[in-house]
Amino acid sequence: MNNFKEISPDLIKKNIFHSIGKDWMLITASDGENVNTMTASWGGLGVMYGKNVAFVVIRPQRYTIEFIEKAETFSLCFLDKSYRKVLNYLGSVSGRTENKIEKSGLTLVEEDNTPYFGESKQVFLCNKLLRQPLQEGSLLNEKLESTFYPNKDYHILYIAEITKALKATR
């Protein structure tokens, strides 16, 4: 299933604030044998180290982090609104307890040893550049600390080069 064409990240016209924060994305990685994914609404795109990059944050208790830690690459997948229930499901069920990808009905495909979903409208294939755990005192606004980290389960920040941007052709 190759219903995608590669585009330059510079040609992306979508409002990334809306795409990530409102429509959500899937962060997907492989440990070499298995694949896991999670729904995310935090992250962004930008330029770092002279490269087009994506950044994501993942809490340490999420199962997907085990895959991200082992992999050099991961994907960010954006699906249209008709997949909202699937995104809710993939964000609320752990891959530790069931094969949620299979149950989601999404089609897992791979390019450059990086898994992503055939139903996506936009995909970023990403190669990790930086891993930085957030920690107590990292946040300069105490309200953020108390609101988002009352259990001290700080995210791990990953910055990754976007090695390919794929756009659905269907």
C-alpha positions as CSV (number, residue, x, y, z in Angstrom):
1,M,0.0,0.0,0.0
2,N,1.8,3.1,-1.2
3,N,-0.8,5.9,-1.4
4,F,1.8,8.5,-0.5
5,K,4.1,10.9,-2.1
6,E,7.1,12.5,-0.5
7,I,7.0,16.2,-0.1
8,S,9.4,18.8,1.4
9,P,8.5,19.7,5.0
10,D,8.6,23.3,3.8
11,L,5.5,22.7,1.7
12,I,3.3,21.7,4.6
13,K,0.4,24.2,4.7
14,K,-1.6,22.7,7.6
15,N,-1.9,24.7,10.9
16,I,0.4,22.5,13.0
17,F,-1.1,24.0,16.2
18,H,-4.5,22.7,15.2
19,S,-3.2,19.4,13.7
20,I,-1.4,18.4,16.9
21,G,-3.4,20.2,19.6
22,K,-6.9,19.6,18.3
23,D,-6.8,16.8,15.7
24,W,-4.1,14.9,17.5
25,M,-1.4,12.6,16.1
26,L,-0.1,9.1,16.5
27,I,3.5,8.5,17.7
28,T,4.6,5.1,16.5
29,A,7.8,3.1,16.9
30,S,9.1,-0.4,16.6
31,D,11.5,-2.3,18.9
32,G,12.6,-4.5,16.1
33,E,10.0,-7.2,16.7
34,N,6.8,-5.4,17.8
35,V,5.2,-2.0,17.1
36,N,3.3,0.3,19.5
37,T,1.6,3.6,19.0
38,M,0.0,6.3,21.2
39,T,-2.2,9.3,20.6
40,A,-0.6,12.6,21.4
41,S,-1.7,16.2,21.5
42,W,1.5,17.8,22.7
43,G,4.5,18.4,20.4
44,G,5.6,20.6,17.6
45,L,7.7,21.3,14.5
46,G,10.6,23.6,14.0
47,V,14.2,24.0,13.0
48,M,17.1,22.9,15.2
49,Y,20.7,22.0,14.4
50,G,20.0,23.3,10.9
51,K,17.4,20.5,10.3
52,N,13.6,20.4,10.1
53,V,12.6,18.7,13.3
54,A,9.7,17.5,15.3
55,F,9.5,17.4,19.0
56,V,7.4,15.1,21.2
57,V,7.1,14.5,24.9
58,I,6.2,11.2,26.4
59,R,5.5,10.2,30.0
60,P,7.8,7.5,31.3
61,Q,4.8,5.2,32.3
62,R,3.6,5.0,28.7
63,Y,4.3,1.7,26.9
64,T,5.2,3.5,23.7
65,I,8.3,5.0,25.4
66,E,9.9,1.5,25.6
67,F,9.7,1.4,21.8
68,I,10.9,4.9,21.3
69,E,13.9,4.2,23.6
70,K,14.9,1.2,21.5
71,A,14.3,2.7,18.1
72,E,16.4,5.2,16.2
73,T,13.3,6.3,14.4
74,F,9.6,6.9,14.9
75,S,6.7,8.3,12.9
76,L,4.1,11.0,13.5
77,C,0.8,10.2,11.7
78,F,-2.1,12.6,11.2
79,L,-5.5,11.1,10.3
80,D,-8.7,12.8,9.3
81,K,-11.6,13.5,11.6
82,S,-13.3,10.2,10.6
83,Y,-10.7,8.4,12.8
84,R,-11.4,10.4,16.0
85,K,-12.8,7.3,17.8
86,V,-9.8,5.3,16.7
87,L,-7.5,8.0,18.1
88,N,-9.4,8.1,21.4
89,Y,-9.1,4.3,21.6
90,L,-5.4,4.3,20.8
91,G,-4.8,7.0,23.4
92,S,-6.8,5.3,26.2
93,V,-5.8,1.6,25.9
94,S,-2.3,0.3,26.6
95,G,-0.5,-2.0,24.1
96,R,0.8,-3.9,27.2
97,T,-2.7,-5.3,27.8
98,E,-4.0,-5.9,24.2
99,N,-3.0,-5.7,20.6
100,K,-4.5,-2.3,20.1
101,I,-3.1,-1.7,16.7
102,E,-4.8,-4.8,15.4
103,K,-8.0,-3.9,17.2
104,S,-7.9,-0.4,15.8
105,G,-8.4,-1.6,12.2
106,L,-5.6,0.6,11.0
107,T,-3.1,-0.7,8.4
108,L,0.5,-0.8,9.6
109,V,3.0,-0.1,6.9
110,E,6.8,0.6,7.0
111,E,9.3,2.7,5.2
112,D,12.9,3.1,6.1
113,N,12.4,0.7,9.0
114,T,9.8,3.1,10.5
115,P,6.2,2.0,11.0
116,Y,3.3,4.2,10.2
117,F,-0.4,3.9,9.2
118,G,-1.7,3.6,5.7
119,E,-4.8,5.6,6.5
120,S,-2.8,8.7,7.5
121,K,-3.3,11.9,5.5
122,Q,0.2,13.2,6.6
123,V,3.2,11.3,8.0
124,F,6.6,12.4,9.3
125,L,9.3,9.9,9.5
126,C,11.7,11.0,12.2
127,N,15.2,10.1,13.3
128,K,16.0,10.9,17.0
129,L,18.5,13.6,17.7
130,L,18.0,14.4,21.4
131,R,16.5,12.8,24.4
132,Q,16.1,15.0,27.5
133,P,14.1,14.1,30.6
134,L,12.2,16.9,32.2
135,Q,12.6,17.1,35.9
136,E,11.5,19.0,39.0
137,G,12.6,22.6,38.5
138,S,12.7,22.4,34.7
139,L,9.5,24.4,34.5
140,L,9.8,28.1,35.2
141,N,6.1,28.5,35.9
142,E,5.1,26.8,39.2
143,K,1.5,26.6,38.1
144,L,2.5,24.3,35.2
145,E,4.4,22.1,37.6
146,S,1.4,21.7,39.9
147,T,-1.1,21.4,37.1
148,F,0.6,18.9,34.8
149,Y,3.0,17.1,37.2
150,P,1.3,16.6,40.5
151,N,2.7,13.0,40.6
152,K,6.2,14.1,39.5
153,D,5.9,11.9,36.3
154,Y,7.8,14.3,34.1
155,H,7.8,13.8,30.3
156,I,10.8,12.9,28.3
157,L,11.4,15.3,25.5
158,Y,12.6,13.9,22.1
159,I,13.7,16.1,19.2
160,A,14.0,14.3,15.9
161,E,14.9,15.2,12.4
162,I,12.1,14.8,9.9
163,T,13.8,12.6,7.4
164,K,10.7,12.3,5.2
165,A,7.3,14.0,5.0
166,L,4.7,11.9,3.2
167,K,1.3,13.2,2.0
168,A,-1.6,10.9,1.1
169,T,-2.4,10.9,-2.6
170,R,-5.9,9.5,-2.3
